[in-house]
Amino acid sequence: MKRTGGCQCGEVRYACTDEKFELYVCHCTTCRAQSSSAFGISYIVPATSLQITQGTPHYYEVTTDSGNRKSGAFCPTCGVRLWHMSGTEDAYRSIKGGSLDEPLDLSKAIHIWVSSKLDGVIIPDGCRQFPKEPD
């Protein structure tokens, strides 16, 4: 299946295939700050399946709660974050769920950093979850 997405203003657009993907809901403080919400949604795809179809994103680096360096793409006009990667050579892209045109089904998402989860956030029964990052 091919998925499309982009920023809020429409300047940067992308497409990807989801032949191999994972879906995470991250409750770490970095993802909460990035999303300005209770958690971040990461749709993980092979780097080779992501293609920019319009515009040119800008990039930034941040240190995560685990101490790793993460690079991220964002729209230079509206500032919406589009995807992240661990360094420039990472084989995967972590597409930000809110940037996709079609919403994702979170009922089977893997929840990580639940040790930082906000009170009141309910994880659906049967979802895999980890106190920090999975091994």
C-alpha positions as CSV (number, residue, x, y, z in Angstrom):
1,M,0.0,0.0,0.0
2,K,1.3,3.5,-0.8
3,R,0.8,6.2,1.8
4,T,1.1,9.9,1.3
5,G,1.6,12.8,3.7
6,G,3.1,16.2,4.3
7,C,3.2,19.3,6.3
8,Q,0.3,21.5,7.4
9,C,0.9,24.2,4.8
10,G,1.5,21.8,1.9
11,E,5.0,22.9,1.0
12,V,6.6,19.5,1.7
13,R,4.9,16.3,0.6
14,Y,6.1,12.7,0.6
15,A,5.0,9.2,-0.3
16,C,6.0,5.8,1.1
17,T,5.1,2.2,0.8
18,D,4.3,0.2,3.9
19,E,5.5,-3.2,2.7
20,K,7.5,-3.4,6.0
21,F,6.5,-1.2,8.9
22,E,6.1,-1.0,12.6
23,L,3.9,1.4,14.5
24,Y,4.9,2.9,17.9
25,V,3.2,5.1,20.3
26,C,6.0,6.7,22.4
27,H,5.3,8.3,25.8
28,C,8.8,9.7,26.4
29,T,9.2,13.3,27.3
30,T,11.0,14.1,24.0
31,C,8.1,12.8,21.9
32,R,5.5,14.5,24.1
33,A,7.3,17.8,23.6
34,Q,7.7,17.3,19.9
35,S,4.0,16.5,19.4
36,S,2.7,19.0,22.0
37,S,0.5,16.1,23.1
38,A,0.4,13.1,25.5
39,F,2.5,10.9,23.1
40,G,4.1,10.7,19.7
41,I,3.1,8.4,16.9
42,S,6.0,6.8,14.9
43,Y,5.3,4.9,11.7
44,I,8.5,3.2,10.9
45,V,9.4,2.4,7.3
46,P,12.6,1.4,5.4
47,A,14.4,4.6,4.4
48,T,14.3,3.4,0.8
49,S,10.5,3.5,0.7
50,L,10.3,7.2,1.6
51,Q,10.4,9.7,-1.2
52,I,10.0,13.4,-1.1
53,T,7.5,14.4,-3.8
54,Q,7.4,18.1,-3.3
55,G,9.5,20.8,-1.5
56,T,12.6,20.5,0.5
57,P,12.5,19.8,4.2
58,H,15.0,21.2,6.7
59,Y,16.7,19.1,9.3
60,Y,17.6,19.4,13.0
61,E,19.2,17.2,15.6
62,V,18.0,16.4,19.2
63,T,19.2,14.2,22.0
64,T,16.5,11.7,23.1
65,D,15.6,10.4,26.6
66,S,17.8,7.3,25.8
67,G,20.8,9.6,25.1
68,N,20.9,8.8,21.4
69,R,21.1,11.6,18.7
70,K,18.1,11.8,16.4
71,S,17.9,13.9,13.2
72,G,14.5,15.1,12.1
73,A,12.9,16.6,8.9
74,F,10.5,19.5,9.2
75,C,8.8,22.0,6.9
76,P,10.8,25.3,6.7
77,T,7.6,27.3,6.4
78,C,5.1,25.9,8.9
79,G,7.5,23.9,11.1
80,V,5.6,20.7,11.1
81,R,7.8,17.7,11.9
82,L,7.6,15.0,9.2
83,W,10.0,12.2,10.1
84,H,13.0,11.3,12.2
85,M,16.0,9.1,11.8
86,S,19.0,8.0,14.0
87,G,21.8,9.8,12.2
88,T,22.1,10.2,8.5
89,E,22.9,6.5,7.8
90,D,19.8,5.0,9.5
91,A,18.1,2.4,7.4
92,Y,14.6,3.4,8.7
93,R,12.5,6.5,8.8
94,S,10.2,7.3,11.7
95,I,7.3,9.1,10.0
96,K,5.3,11.3,12.4
97,G,1.8,9.8,12.4
98,G,0.0,13.2,12.3
99,S,1.7,14.1,9.0
100,L,0.1,11.2,7.1
101,D,-3.0,12.0,5.0
102,E,-4.9,8.9,6.2
103,P,-5.1,8.2,9.9
104,L,-3.4,5.1,11.3
105,D,-5.2,2.4,13.3
106,L,-3.5,2.5,16.8
107,S,-5.3,-0.5,18.2
108,K,-2.3,-2.7,17.7
109,A,0.5,-0.2,18.1
110,I,3.5,-1.0,20.3
111,H,3.6,1.4,23.3
112,I,7.1,2.4,24.4
113,W,8.5,4.5,27.3
114,V,5.3,3.8,29.3
115,S,7.3,4.6,32.4
116,S,6.8,8.2,31.3
117,K,3.2,7.9,30.3
118,L,0.9,10.6,31.5
119,D,-1.8,9.7,34.1
120,G,-5.1,9.1,32.4
121,V,-3.7,7.8,29.1
122,I,-5.2,4.3,28.6
123,I,-3.3,1.7,26.6
124,P,-5.7,-0.7,24.9
125,D,-5.8,-4.3,26.3
126,G,-3.5,-6.6,24.4
127,C,-1.1,-4.0,23.1
128,R,2.6,-4.7,23.5
129,Q,4.2,-2.2,25.8
130,F,7.7,-1.5,27.2
131,P,8.8,0.6,30.2
132,K,11.5,2.2,27.9
133,E,12.6,1.1,24.4
134,P,12.3,-2.6,23.4
135,D,15.5,-4.6,23.1
